Amino acid sequence: MRTSARLLFTLAFMLLALYSAQAQEKGAQPAPNGEGFRLKGIDGKFYDTSEMKGDVLVVSFGASWCVPCAWESQAVEELKEEYAGRPVRFLWVSIEETKRVSNNILRHYAKERRMTVPVLRDPGGVALAQYDPTSTRVPVVVFFDREGRARSPVQRGMSQEISVYKQQMRARIDALLSARDTQSAAR
């Protein structure tokens, strides 16, 4: 009995180590402070959410095969223009495996949709699982406050009515912006 338990423990440890090594090989790494993530963009740069403190961060996780993700990327682009000059950043993160969707295909996808927000890779959804471990549905939007903390709940899915969706997104972004402004005024 003890040999079976030891064997199961060893097997579980090896699988966890293999999964962790694969996640790091794919570029998905937790941010150094344990809050957020560090992912590589299709532009070759690394994006670390812990280095984006001071800004509200809106991170959309999606896939090129996902029709609602295409609608959502349009909404994100319009919101990016709307919030230009304000402390708000937007990122779009593909959860697709690089074997199925290469960086070149993802670049074409971004160009076709006229995406100007940074496009990052999270093969297998390792970073996404930190915020939405049970959902298999994309898009998923994670909001970070100006202190760099992810704020619940995540936004799941995208309605076909882009104006309603943008209104929901604005409400979340504005609340995160005003929370910092309120805190600063109280000091």
C-alpha positions as a printed Julia matrix, in Angstrom:
187×3 Matrix{Float64}:
   0.0    0.0     0.0
   2.77   2.44    0.9
   4.61   1.62   -2.32
   1.47   2.49   -4.31
   1.09   5.81   -2.52
   4.76   6.64   -3.05
   4.47   5.71   -6.72
   1.38   7.91   -7.14
   3.1   10.81   -5.37
   6.19  10.45   -7.56
   4.07  10.27  -10.7
   2.06  13.35   -9.69
   5.26  15.27   -8.92
   6.77  14.33  -12.28
   3.62  15.41  -14.14
   3.55  18.72  -12.29
   7.23  19.33  -13.09
   6.65  18.45  -16.75
   3.61  20.77  -16.95
   5.57  23.6   -15.32
   8.51  23.12  -17.68
   6.19  23.11  -20.7
   4.46  26.28  -19.5
   7.8   28.06  -19.11
   8.97  26.78  -22.49
   5.82  28.23  -24.03
   6.54  31.62  -22.5
   3.81  31.73  -19.85
   5.3   32.68  -16.52
   3.83  34.13  -13.37
   4.91  37.71  -12.72
   7.78  37.99  -10.21
   5.49  39.32   -7.45
   3.02  36.45   -7.87
   0.27  38.76   -9.16
  -0.28  38.73  -12.89
   1.78  37.17  -15.62
   4.61  37.63  -18.09
   3.92  36.64  -21.69
   5.7   37.04  -25.0
   4.04  39.05  -27.74
   4.08  38.27  -31.43
   6.32  41.34  -31.72
   9.01  39.4   -29.79
   8.74  41.55  -26.65
   7.79  40.28  -23.19
   4.85  41.9   -21.42
   4.81  41.73  -17.63
   1.65  42.92  -15.94
   3.58  43.7   -12.76
   5.44  46.39  -14.71
   2.19  48.06  -15.76
   1.19  49.34  -12.34
  -0.27  52.83  -12.39
  -2.53  51.97  -15.31
  -5.82  50.13  -15.45
  -5.11  47.03  -17.51
  -7.72  45.27  -19.63
  -6.58  41.84  -20.84
  -8.7   39.92  -23.3
  -7.99  36.19  -23.7
  -9.27  34.72  -26.96
  -8.54  32.69  -30.07
  -8.44  33.34  -33.79
 -11.1   30.68  -34.46
 -13.52  32.32  -32.02
 -16.15  34.53  -33.74
 -17.15  36.38  -30.53
 -13.42  37.06  -29.96
 -13.3   38.87  -33.32
 -16.25  41.06  -32.3
 -14.65  41.62  -28.92
 -11.33  42.65  -30.47
 -13.2   45.34  -32.41
 -14.73  46.61  -29.16
 -11.3   46.62  -27.49
  -9.82  48.63  -30.36
 -12.63  51.19  -30.13
 -12.23  51.43  -26.36
  -8.48  51.87  -26.76
  -9.12  54.91  -28.95
 -11.74  56.21  -26.53
  -9.37  55.97  -23.54
  -6.32  57.37  -25.38
  -4.39  59.71  -23.12
  -5.8   58.12  -19.98
  -4.0   55.57  -17.78
  -5.6   52.52  -19.41
  -3.82  49.76  -21.35
  -5.27  46.95  -23.41
  -3.74  43.56  -24.29
  -5.12  40.72  -26.42
  -3.87  37.22  -25.55
  -4.2   34.18  -27.81
  -4.6   30.9   -25.92
  -3.91  28.84  -29.05
  -1.04  26.37  -29.27
   1.82  27.6   -31.44
   1.81  24.29  -33.33
  -1.71  25.01  -34.55
  -1.49  28.79  -34.97
   1.95  30.17  -35.74
   3.02  33.72  -34.97
   2.77  34.48  -38.7
  -0.86  33.36  -38.76
  -1.55  35.38  -35.62
   0.14  38.45  -37.17
  -2.09  38.04  -40.23
  -5.14  37.72  -37.97
  -4.19  40.92  -36.11
  -3.51  42.8   -39.34
  -6.77  41.63  -40.89
  -8.67  42.94  -37.85
  -6.58  46.12  -37.69
  -5.55  45.36  -34.13
  -3.2   47.92  -32.6
  -3.19  46.5   -29.09
  -0.27  44.19  -28.28
  -1.03  40.57  -29.19
   0.48  38.05  -26.77
   0.75  34.26  -26.64
  -0.54  32.05  -23.81
  -0.4   28.58  -25.38
  -2.76  26.29  -23.57
  -4.18  29.09  -21.42
  -1.7   28.8   -18.53
  -1.99  32.5   -17.61
  -5.76  32.49  -18.22
  -6.19  29.61  -15.77
  -4.98  31.9   -12.94
  -8.14  33.97  -13.34
 -10.68  31.59  -14.83
  -9.63  27.99  -14.09
 -12.92  26.3   -14.95
 -14.15  28.13  -18.03
 -13.65  26.68  -21.48
 -15.36  29.63  -23.13
 -13.57  32.6   -24.68
 -13.33  35.52  -24.81
 -12.49  36.14  -21.17
 -11.53  39.64  -20.06
  -9.51  40.21  -16.89
  -9.37  43.69  -15.38
  -6.37  44.86  -13.33
  -6.58  47.89  -11.06
  -3.9   50.57  -10.99
  -2.11  48.72   -8.19
  -1.65  45.72  -10.51
  -4.25  43.47   -8.86
  -6.69  41.39  -10.89
 -10.25  42.4   -10.01
 -13.09  39.9    -9.95
 -15.25  38.96  -11.63
 -13.8   38.25  -15.05
 -15.96  39.14  -18.04
 -16.93  35.96  -19.9
 -18.23  35.89  -23.43
 -19.3   38.64  -25.8
 -22.78  39.59  -26.86
 -23.35  40.37  -30.52
 -24.44  43.88  -29.58
 -21.12  45.71  -29.45
 -22.56  48.91  -27.95
 -23.95  47.04  -24.93
 -20.65  45.21  -24.48
 -18.64  48.44  -24.65
 -20.98  50.01  -22.1
 -20.28  47.12  -19.69
 -16.54  47.44  -20.3
 -16.63  51.23  -19.77
 -18.41  50.79  -16.44
 -15.66  48.44  -15.2
 -12.8   50.6   -16.52
 -14.3   53.84  -15.17
 -14.87  52.26  -11.74
 -11.21  51.18  -11.6
 -10.05  54.62  -12.71
 -12.23  56.45  -10.19
 -11.22  54.1    -7.35
  -7.62  55.32   -7.66
  -8.73  58.93   -8.07
 -10.85  58.63   -4.91
  -7.93  57.08   -2.99
  -5.55  59.85   -4.15
  -8.01  62.58   -3.13
  -8.42  61.04    0.34
  -4.67  61.22    1.04
